[in-house]
Amino acid sequence: MDRERLYRTDGLILHRTDFGEADRLLTVFTPGMGRLRLLAKGARKPTSRKAGHVEPFTYVHLQVARGRSLDIVSQVETLETFRPLREDLDGASQAYYLAELINRFIEEGDENRPLFDLALATLARLCEARDRMLTMRFFELRSLGLVGYQPQLYFCVECQTQLEPVINFFYPPSGGVLCPRHGEAVRGAEPLTLPTFKVLRFMQTHPWDDVESLRIKPETHLDLEAILQRYIIYLLERRLKSVEFIHRLRREAQVVE
């Protein structure tokens, strides 16, 4: 095959769907070419060498042939399976959420190496995390910044005054936090408790090595999740299926307890 038609890239498989009688259509996030749609021919056949390498949230090395409508995976090698995440539903659901979030925020061909590195680091952290909820909140907040939607947490988005450590208000349409004077006057602005406010600002400005040492109360965890989900839903104009599944798992676990 003509070498000019071939290229190699590492990638994180975000999604796969059946295609034709035996193929799989892959959505792959790469460090240098952004999000790609690739065809893995014959990957659904039991004898296919590709079959075990094209699972969602698998980190792979690909050799790809350029095609007319879809580029075709000619060779694939697994670099990391993140196996612990495949051994329990909670881990798998968090990984699917990470993949779905990237898939929604990144357009085809949009290069974002920092987000790629963050995604791989987050999957590795989820494999051994003491606090998976904190791991995912850190990913959400940092990824929002990397795709151009970093929330403003230090100055009122209305009057630009520096925010004080009091109960402020989060307002997605304005992209951040309103001071008490303006937040109380805006319909739909959500009160931001002081612990939640402090954790959000800490996560936005500190590396993971500092963030992972935080000990967060359950009510603050839920508040952080609700605030960031509300912002993400506003930006994407939709709810993500993986989030609904995570919430269902949580409800079922509470019933069992």
C-alpha positions as CSV (number, residue, x, y, z in Angstrom):
1,M,0.0,0.0,0.0
2,D,1.2,3.5,-0.8
3,R,2.9,4.9,2.2
4,E,1.5,8.4,1.5
5,R,-2.0,6.9,2.1
6,L,-1.0,5.6,5.6
7,Y,-0.6,7.5,8.8
8,R,-0.1,6.5,12.4
9,T,-1.5,8.0,15.6
10,D,-2.2,7.2,19.2
11,G,-5.9,7.5,20.2
12,L,-8.5,7.0,22.8
13,I,-11.6,5.2,21.6
14,L,-14.6,7.2,22.6
15,H,-17.4,5.3,21.0
16,R,-18.1,2.5,18.6
17,T,-21.1,1.4,16.6
18,D,-21.9,-1.5,14.3
19,F,-21.4,-0.8,10.7
20,G,-22.5,-3.1,7.9
21,E,-22.4,-6.8,8.4
22,A,-19.0,-7.2,10.2
23,D,-17.4,-3.8,10.7
24,R,-17.3,-1.2,13.5
25,L,-17.4,2.6,13.1
26,L,-15.1,4.1,15.7
27,T,-15.0,7.6,17.2
28,V,-11.3,8.2,18.2
29,F,-9.8,11.1,20.1
30,T,-6.2,11.7,19.0
31,P,-3.5,14.0,20.4
32,G,-2.6,15.6,17.1
33,M,-5.7,15.3,14.8
34,G,-8.5,15.8,17.2
35,R,-11.6,13.6,16.9
36,L,-11.7,11.1,14.0
37,R,-14.3,8.8,12.6
38,L,-12.6,5.6,11.5
39,L,-13.8,2.3,10.0
40,A,-12.5,-1.0,11.5
41,K,-13.3,-3.5,8.8
42,G,-14.2,-7.0,10.0
43,A,-13.8,-6.0,13.7
44,R,-17.0,-7.9,14.7
45,K,-15.8,-11.2,13.3
46,P,-14.7,-13.6,16.1
47,T,-11.4,-14.2,14.3
48,S,-10.6,-10.6,13.8
49,R,-7.3,-9.3,15.2
50,K,-8.9,-6.0,15.8
51,A,-11.9,-7.2,17.9
52,G,-10.3,-6.9,21.3
53,H,-8.6,-3.6,20.6
54,V,-11.5,-1.4,19.7
55,E,-13.5,-1.3,22.9
56,P,-14.6,2.1,24.3
57,F,-12.1,4.0,26.5
58,T,-9.2,1.9,25.3
59,Y,-5.9,3.7,24.6
60,V,-4.5,2.4,21.3
61,H,-1.9,2.9,18.6
62,L,-3.4,2.9,15.1
63,Q,-2.2,2.6,11.6
64,V,-4.8,4.1,9.3
65,A,-5.3,4.2,5.5
66,R,-6.9,7.2,4.0
67,G,-10.2,6.5,2.3
68,R,-12.7,8.4,0.2
69,S,-15.4,8.8,2.8
70,L,-13.9,7.2,5.9
71,D,-10.3,6.4,6.8
72,I,-9.8,2.7,7.5
73,V,-8.0,1.1,10.5
74,S,-5.4,-1.3,9.0
75,Q,-3.6,-2.1,12.2
76,V,-4.4,-1.5,15.9
77,E,-2.4,-2.1,19.1
78,T,-3.7,-1.7,22.6
79,L,-1.5,0.6,24.8
80,E,-3.7,0.6,27.9
81,T,-7.1,-1.0,28.6
82,F,-7.7,0.7,32.0
83,R,-8.8,-2.7,33.2
84,P,-10.0,-1.8,36.7
85,L,-12.7,0.4,35.2
86,R,-14.1,-2.6,33.3
87,E,-14.5,-4.7,36.4
88,D,-17.2,-2.7,38.1
89,L,-20.2,-0.7,36.9
90,D,-19.3,2.5,38.7
91,G,-15.8,2.6,37.1
92,A,-17.2,1.8,33.6
93,S,-20.0,4.4,33.9
94,Q,-17.5,7.2,34.9
95,A,-15.3,6.2,31.9
96,Y,-18.2,6.3,29.5
97,Y,-19.2,9.7,30.9
98,L,-15.7,11.0,30.3
99,A,-15.8,9.7,26.7
100,E,-19.2,11.1,26.0
101,L,-18.3,14.5,27.4
102,I,-15.2,14.7,25.1
103,N,-17.3,13.5,22.1
104,R,-19.8,16.3,22.6
105,F,-17.3,19.1,23.2
106,I,-14.7,18.3,20.5
107,E,-15.6,18.6,16.8
108,E,-14.0,16.4,14.2
109,G,-10.5,17.4,13.5
110,D,-10.2,19.8,16.4
111,E,-6.8,19.3,17.9
112,N,-6.6,19.6,21.7
113,R,-3.5,17.9,23.1
114,P,-4.0,19.2,26.7
115,L,-7.5,17.7,26.8
116,F,-6.1,14.4,25.4
117,D,-3.5,14.3,28.2
118,L,-6.1,15.2,30.8
119,A,-8.4,12.4,29.6
120,L,-5.7,9.7,29.8
121,A,-4.6,11.0,33.2
122,T,-8.2,10.9,34.5
123,L,-8.8,7.4,33.3
124,A,-5.6,6.3,35.1
125,R,-6.7,8.1,38.3
126,L,-10.1,6.5,38.2
127,C,-8.5,3.1,38.3
128,E,-7.1,3.8,41.7
129,A,-9.0,6.8,43.0
130,R,-10.0,7.1,46.6
131,D,-12.7,9.5,45.5
132,R,-14.0,9.0,42.0
133,M,-16.5,11.8,42.3
134,L,-13.7,14.3,43.0
135,T,-11.7,12.9,40.1
136,M,-14.5,13.5,37.8
137,R,-15.3,17.0,39.1
138,F,-11.7,17.9,38.5
139,F,-11.9,16.6,35.0
140,E,-15.1,18.4,34.3
141,L,-13.8,21.8,35.5
142,R,-10.4,21.5,33.8
143,S,-11.9,20.2,30.5
144,L,-14.3,23.1,30.4
145,G,-11.3,25.5,30.5
146,L,-9.6,23.5,27.8
147,V,-12.5,23.8,25.4
148,G,-13.0,27.5,26.0
149,Y,-15.8,27.5,28.6
150,Q,-13.9,28.1,31.8
151,P,-16.3,29.5,34.4
152,Q,-15.4,32.8,36.0
153,L,-15.0,32.1,39.7
154,Y,-13.1,35.2,40.9
155,F,-15.0,38.2,39.6
156,C,-18.7,38.9,39.3
157,V,-19.6,38.3,35.7
158,E,-22.0,41.3,35.8
159,C,-20.1,44.1,37.7
160,Q,-16.5,42.6,37.6
161,T,-16.0,43.2,41.3
162,Q,-13.9,40.7,43.1
163,L,-16.0,38.0,44.7
164,E,-15.9,37.7,48.4
165,P,-16.0,34.4,50.4
166,V,-19.8,34.6,51.0
167,I,-22.8,32.9,49.4
168,N,-22.6,34.0,45.7
169,F,-24.7,32.8,42.8
170,F,-23.8,30.6,39.8
171,Y,-25.5,31.5,36.5
172,P,-24.7,29.4,33.4
173,P,-25.9,31.9,30.8
174,S,-23.3,34.4,32.0
175,G,-20.5,31.8,32.2
176,G,-19.8,32.1,35.9
177,V,-20.6,33.5,39.3
178,L,-22.6,36.6,40.3
179,C,-22.0,38.6,43.4
180,P,-24.9,38.6,46.0
181,R,-26.2,42.0,44.9
182,H,-26.6,40.9,41.2
183,G,-27.3,37.2,41.9
184,E,-30.3,37.8,44.0
185,A,-31.8,39.9,41.2
186,V,-31.4,37.3,38.5
187,R,-34.0,34.7,38.0
188,G,-32.4,31.2,37.6
189,A,-29.2,32.1,39.4
190,E,-28.4,29.4,41.9
191,P,-27.0,30.0,45.3
192,L,-23.4,28.8,45.6
193,T,-22.6,27.6,49.1
194,L,-19.3,28.7,50.6
195,P,-17.7,25.2,50.7
196,T,-18.7,24.5,47.1
197,F,-17.4,27.9,46.0
198,K,-14.0,27.3,47.7
199,V,-13.6,23.8,46.3
200,L,-14.4,25.0,42.7
201,R,-11.8,27.8,43.0
202,F,-9.2,25.4,44.5
203,M,-9.7,22.8,41.7
204,Q,-9.4,25.5,39.0
205,T,-6.1,26.8,40.3
206,H,-4.3,23.8,41.8
207,P,-2.8,20.7,40.3
208,W,-4.3,17.3,40.8
209,D,-1.6,16.3,43.4
210,D,-3.0,19.0,45.6
211,V,-6.7,18.5,44.8
212,E,-6.7,14.7,45.5
213,S,-5.8,15.4,49.2
214,L,-9.1,17.2,49.7
215,R,-11.7,15.6,52.0
216,I,-15.1,16.7,50.9
217,K,-18.4,16.2,52.7
218,P,-21.1,14.2,50.8
219,E,-23.4,17.3,50.6
220,T,-20.6,19.3,49.0
221,H,-19.9,16.5,46.5
222,L,-23.5,16.6,45.4
223,D,-23.6,20.3,45.2
224,L,-20.4,20.4,43.1
225,E,-21.9,17.8,40.8
226,A,-25.2,19.7,40.4
227,I,-23.5,23.0,39.7
228,L,-21.1,21.6,37.0
229,Q,-23.8,19.5,35.4
230,R,-26.1,22.5,35.2
231,Y,-23.4,24.4,33.4
232,I,-22.5,21.5,31.0
233,I,-26.2,20.9,30.1
234,Y,-26.6,24.6,29.4
235,L,-23.5,24.6,27.1
236,L,-24.4,21.3,25.3
237,E,-28.2,22.0,25.3
238,R,-28.8,18.4,26.2
239,R,-28.5,15.9,29.0
240,L,-25.9,13.1,28.6
241,K,-27.1,9.5,28.7
242,S,-24.1,8.4,30.7
243,V,-25.0,10.9,33.5
244,E,-28.5,9.4,33.8
245,F,-27.0,5.9,34.1
246,I,-24.6,7.1,36.9
247,H,-27.5,8.5,38.8
248,R,-29.5,5.4,38.3
249,L,-26.7,3.3,39.7
250,R,-26.4,5.6,42.7
251,R,-30.1,5.3,43.4
252,E,-30.0,1.5,43.1
253,A,-27.0,1.3,45.5
254,Q,-28.9,3.4,48.1
255,V,-31.9,1.0,47.9
256,V,-29.6,-2.0,48.5
257,E,-28.0,-0.3,51.5
